[in-house]
């Protein structure tokens, strides 16, 4: 079974600074997807960024970028020019790309990292 | 595209009562998922539908839980004889090919007294 580990329960960053959130995962599969989701307080989960394991290029979405190290099974999220609205719980998630039955579609989440942005 | 909606947003019930939650996915999405999130944890997968077919159920989904998606559109999750341990946020998500990126609803927060 796949596992996702987020070793930083909490992180803080000054507004306009850069912060990196860590995520490691364990899998025996070679083809999969990785995601970062953001969950603001009392609000719904929003997709931040997605990475396909077969792509060597790191995904980028505006101020959000990832450092995907497949051999190390590491998938960190970098937030540049942090804004107050970035304050949220951030979840790293894994999904298999192997198409056999239904189990490949479920997301396996880490426990999350609570990001605080200080003005 | 109005996003994934869930109803109710909050439910308080007494132990032993039955509760039912509804999820309306994004209209063109044929896949629908239920997750449970307890305080301080990431969401945990419960079950998954492709159209009206329930293709996978987690072992977390005890026999007190049942989910349906009768016409391949909205889905319901019922919990019978609720227990205090069922208190959690129940999240619904939907997706469609080719990316199958899951989009989440706001969740239903269940409190069992």
Interface residues (C-beta under 8 A of the other chain):
Chain A: X4 X35 X37 X43 X44 X45 X46 X47 X50 X91 X93 X95 X101 X102 X103 X105 X106 X107 X108 X109 X110 X111 X112
Chain B: X31 X33 X35 X40 X41 X42 X43 X44 X45 X48 X50 X55 X56 X58 X91 X93 X95 X99 X100 X101 X102 X103 X104 X105 X106 X107
